[in-house]
Amino acid sequence: NGMQHVMGTVSAITPSNITVKATDGSTQTVLLSSDTKYLKGTQVIAAKDIKVGEHVVIHATKKGDQLTAAEVKVGAMKMNGMSGDMGSMKMDTNSGAAAPK
């Protein structure tokens, strides 16, 4: 009865469910309930604010083989931003190491 995590890009959203395409190419449909919470960063949003193509992380509960979303977080998975930050960190350490002469 633990939480399941579904991460990926929204490929479809209806009032009753959200379909997410994972980075491995698989898709998963998760039911939305009246208890589902929606967040963009720390800001509470509505289901209608979520757009196809946005990155989401869904915390879902599993009943049988059906997932129901407890929380949908938008924009939590920015792959480009992460690698960009890591790239700039490396550059900083290099320039920092080279600077004291």
Order of alpha helices (4+ residues) and beta strands (2+ residues): beta-beta-beta-beta-beta-beta-beta-alpha
